[in-house]
């Protein structure tokens, strides 16, 4: 949390987007509950708004993108979570443009 606070201050972050891993049937399981708690903690500690953004299928989409870019399996494992995070943020930014 301390490092996150440093980044929020350094980059003058005014809002945070947190992936919200809902189940495919739109229910909220333990991982989504953990995301809700984390978002609430961020809002409380850093006094900035936090948006929970549906992340269903982002890991699969990221993997397909990396496969189509001919990234080796070993290298995909290294970057898959980062790529999924990029897709989550891009989805939110695209939504905001509407």
N, C-alpha and C positions, 0 to 999 in steps of 0.2 A: 504493500500500500504506500510505503514511503516513496518508492521509486515512481509510482504512478502519480503521486502528488507533485513530485519534482517535474515530471513531464507536463502535467496540467498547468503548472505555473510557468514553466519555460516557454511553452507554446501558446499560452493564453487561451486554453481550451474553454469554450463556453457551453459545450454540450458533449455528452458521451453517448455512443451507440454501443449497446451490448447485445450480442447474439442471444436469441431466445429459442432454445431447442424444444419446440413443441413436438408432441407426437404427431404422427401422420393423420390421426383422426381428430386433430385440433385440441386434444386434451393436454393438460399440463402435468408432466411427470416430475420425478425427483431432480433431474438436471435443470429443468425449467424453473423449478422452485428455487434451486441454488442460484440461478441467474437473477431471479427476482430479489433475493436477499442481497446479492452482490450489488445490484443496481440501487437498492435502498441504502446500502452502506455508502456507496459513492456519493449519492445525493446528500446524505447526512454529513459525511466527513468533509466533502469539498464544496458543498452548497452550489452544485451545478445540476441542471436537468439531465436526466438519463433516459434514453429511449431504448426500450426493449424491441428488437427487430427480429422477426421470424427468420430463422436460419435453416428451416427444413430444406433438405436436398442440396445445400450449398457445398458440402464436402464432395458429394457425388458429381456435381457440376464442375467443381474445381479439378477433380481427378480426370474427368473427361477432357477438360481443356488442356491439362498437362499431358495427357496421352496424345491428344491431337498435335501437340507441340513436340512430340517425340522425346519427352523427358523420361529418362530411365526410371524404373521402379524404385531404385535406391534413392535417387534424387527427388522423386515425387514424395517419398515419405518425409523428406527434410523440409519441404515447402508447402505441403498440402494444407496445413492449418492456416498458414499465412495467406495463401491464395483464397481459402474459404472466407477469412476475415475481410479480405479485399472485396469479395463478392457481396458480403453482408453490408459493408459500408456503401458500396456502389449502388446496391438495391435501395438503400435508404436515401441516398443522394438523388437518385433518379425519381423516387417517389416525391421528394421535396420539390422537384422541378415542375411537377404536374399542377 
